[in-house]
Amino acid sequence: MNNSFSLWAETLKTENKKIAVLIRDLVYSRDGIMKQHNISANRIQRWLAIHFPEYLGLYTRFDAISGLAVLEKAPLPKDVIALGVNGIRKIWHDKKMRGRGVTEDRAKTLVEAAHNSVGLDGGIGTKSELYMLLGFQHGLSLRRTEDKYRLGIY
């Protein structure tokens, strides 16, 4: 009996070590993802501060879903003006967005802010940079969600 207990205890120690290693690796991975997420978020906010500073005043969070939907289609103020209120509403409607942040008043405010924007104008390279940053940010958000699920922090 003593022999089977010590075998069981050794097995338990080995299993606990394996679990500890897995958790350590996941936490290390999560830390790296969070660092990259913060870097990416700061770069997007810097881009917005240069090219469309009024956007940051309209949304409490730069990564509001309704705001990102518009940025994906119209990143620069001149693009927002070209879309107009109806174009912005169509983007939200196509993505099936409902609620407080997707009203006609919000769309009007966004178009007005674009008209009065003091941000620097840019071309295809400027837009490409934001598209790349938004894609990277989206990928990191997915990885964060996966790691939270694996660690049981949901």
Summary of the structure (lengths in Angstrom):
residues: 154
radius of gyration: 23.0
end to end distance: 42.2
largest distance: 82.4
contacts: 412
relative contact order: 0.14
helix: 82%
strand: 0%
